[in-house]
Amino acid sequence: MSILSAGMVEAAQANDWERLVVLEHEMADIRAELMRIEPDGRQAADQSEADAARKASLITAMLRNDEEIRRHVEPWLASTRKLLGGAQRDRAVRSAYGAFGP
């Protein structure tokens, strides 16, 4: 998951939205599989301190990656929403008043 998270950062920084979506789906698949294997998290009790520290470090890195991804994605989403909102208003006006022109 950590490797996928880093790849998602690279995709977001490159504005490669298709790759970002593919990687996010891969991440979701892994997350679902982990939940299927140990839905209650019992494996955590069996970890050594070193394993728990490594896991915490990886989770912290993935959370930082998530922040970086959002930093790139949120402005793109805002502009997309604005663009789609304008198109929606245009359709509403055309629906209400009819299309003008030839």
HUBELZI-V996461 format. One record per pair of residues at least 24 apart in sequence whose C-alpha atoms are under 10 Angstrom apart, sorted by sequence separation. I is the first residue (numbers start at 1). J is the second residue. D is the distance in Angstrom with one decimal. If there is no record, write none. Layout:
# HUBELZI-V996461
I&J&D  I&J&D
This chain:
# HUBELZI-V996461
3&27&9.7  1&26&8.7  2&27&9.2  1&27&6.2  1&28&9.3  1&30&7.3  1&31&8.2  20&69&9.2  9&62&9.8  20&73&9.7  3&58&9.8  6&61&8.9  9&64&9.7  10&65&9.6  13&68&8.5  2&58&6.4  5&61&8.6  6&62&7.7  9&65&6.1  12&68&8.3  13&69&7.5  17&73&8.6  1&58&8.7  2&59&7.8  5&62&6.0  8&65&8.0  9&66&7.7  12&69&5.7  15&72&7.7  1&59&9.2  2&60&9.9  4&62&9.2  5&63&8.9  6&64&9.8  7&65&9.4  8&66&8.5  9&67&9.2  10&68&9.6  11&69&8.5  12&70&8.3  13&71&9.1  14&72&9.1  15&73&8.2  2&61&7.5  3&62&9.0  5&64&9.5  6&65&6.5  9&68&6.5  10&69&8.5  12&71&8.7  13&72&6.4  17&76&9.7  2&62&6.0  5&65&6.3  6&66&9.1  8&68&9.4  9&69&5.3  12&72&5.8  13&73&8.8  1&62&8.0  2&63&9.8  5&66&7.5  8&69&6.9  9&70&9.1  11&72&9.6  12&73&6.5  15&76&8.7  6&68&9.8  9&71&9.8  2&65&9.0  6&69&9.4  9&72&8.7  5&69&9.0  9&73&10.0  12&76&9.9
